[in-house]
């Protein structure tokens, strides 16, 4: 279930704190996913990892190359609402040199498959910065559709940007597979 052609997803663990800390403090990586672009202390990163690994409403996975076991990034389901069968997904490829090679697509496909097949979710949604056109295009190719925008939600590089709200639904996911 959690193994693709080139990558696998494994549960995020305390042993990943160093790697996560490096990614969380890399401005080039975080400019596309982190609204605040803060610098984090090691203690803050440790607390962050502990919080998401122990939360009953989130599932976080390290994206790892199968052959070398090199960690490339993180993908998660957060704010899982089991009653209403929805969750928000997030993905960060922390290793910049692996961007644009399809690893994020492969990881997200595994996470979405898990969401709809194993968790039986009805809807998976995400938020993406409007200037991240490459990600928006990828999400649309995967079957996500735009549900709306939060106008002037993010101030980055001296300009206001929108946050685009996108979602994919279980029935559409299964229809596309058949």
N, C-alpha and C positions, 0 to 999 in steps of 0.2 A: 504493500500500500504506500509506503513512504520511500520507495526507491524508483528513480527514473532511469534514464539511459546513462546520464553522466553524474547525477547528484543523488544524494539521499537526504532525508530530513531525519534528524534525531532530536530528542528532547533537549532543550536548553538546560544546562547544569551549572552548578557553582564553579566548575572548572573552566567555564567560558568567560568568567569575569574579566580577565586580562584582555582577551580579544574584544569583548564588547566595549571595554573602556577605551581601547584604541580607536574603534569605529565611532563611538559617541563623541570623541574629541577631535575628529577629523572633519574640518569645516567643508571640505570638498564633497565628502560623502553625505553629510547631514543637511547641506543646503537644499536638497530636494525633498526632505522628509521631516525635518525638525523645525517647527515654527520659531523657536527662540534662539537657536544656534549658540546655546550656552556652552561653557566649558564645565566639565563635571569632575569632581574629585573622585578618587578611587572608591571612597566610602559611599558616595552617592550612586556610583555605578553598581556597587555590591548590593545596596538596598534596592535598586531598580531591578536587578536580576532576581533577587530573592522574592520581591513582590510579584513579579510576573510568573515565576515558576511555582509559587505557592497559591496563586489566586484560583478560586473555583470557577471563575468566569473568563479564564484565558488559557490558551494552549500555545506555547512558544517552541519553535524548532530552529535548530542550527542547520543551515544549508551547508552541506559538506560534499566535496568532490569524492566520488566513490573510490577512484584509484589511489589518490594520495591522502585522503581523509583531511585535506586542507579545508578549514572553514571559510566560506565565502560571504555569508550573511545570515540574516535572521528573517523568518516569516512567522507570523502569529495570527491567531484568532483572538480578539479581545472583546470585552463587553458581550460575551456570549449570553444570549437570552434564550434559555431552553424552552420556556413556556411559549414564546412567540416565534421560536425557531429562526433566529437571526443572529448574526455576529459581524463585527467589523474585522477586516483583514488588513494586515500591514506587511510590508516587505522592505527590507533594506539589504542591498548588496554592499557590504562593507569594504570589499576589496575592489578598488576602482579599476584595476587592470582587467577585471573580469566583466565589466559593464559591456553591454551590447553584444554579448555572445550567447544569449538565450538561456542563461542559467536562471535568471529571475522568472522567466516564462515557465520553465520546467518546474521550478519550486512552487510557483503559484498554482500551476495545474494540479500538482500533488495535493496542495492544501485545499483547493476547491473541491477536488474529487473526494477527499476525506470529509469535508464539510457536508456534502450532499449525500454521500453513500453511507458513511459510518455514523455521523452525527444527525443525519436526516434534517438538516437545516432547510428552511424554505428560501432564505435570502442571505447573501453575503454582500456586504457593502464596504466601500472604502472612501477615503478622502485623498485628493491629490491636488497639489498646487497647480494653478492654471498655466504657469510657465514651464511645467514639466510635460511638454507636448509629446515627447517620446513615450513616457509612461502612459499618458492618456490614449495614445494610439495603440499601444500594446494591450491595455485593458479592453478597449473596444474590440480588437481582434479576438480576444478571449471570450467575448460575449457580454462584457459589462456594458451597461448603458448609462448615460448621464441622467440623473434624477433632478439635478438642480445645482445651484452655485451659491456660495456665501460670498457676497460682493465685498471687495476691499477688506478681506479678512486677514491678510498677511502683508506686512511692510518689509520689503526685502530690496536691497540695493537702491534705496532712495525712491522706490515706487510701491504703489499699492497693487496687490494681486488678489485674485479670487481663489477660493478653494472649491474645487469641483467635486460634487457628490456623485458617486457611481455605484451601481449594484448589478448583481447577476442573480438569477432566480433558479431554483432547483429544476422546475419543469422545463425551462429553456436550456439548461445545461444538459439534461437527459435527451431532449429533442435534438440537440446538435450532435450528440453522440450516436444517434441511431441513423 
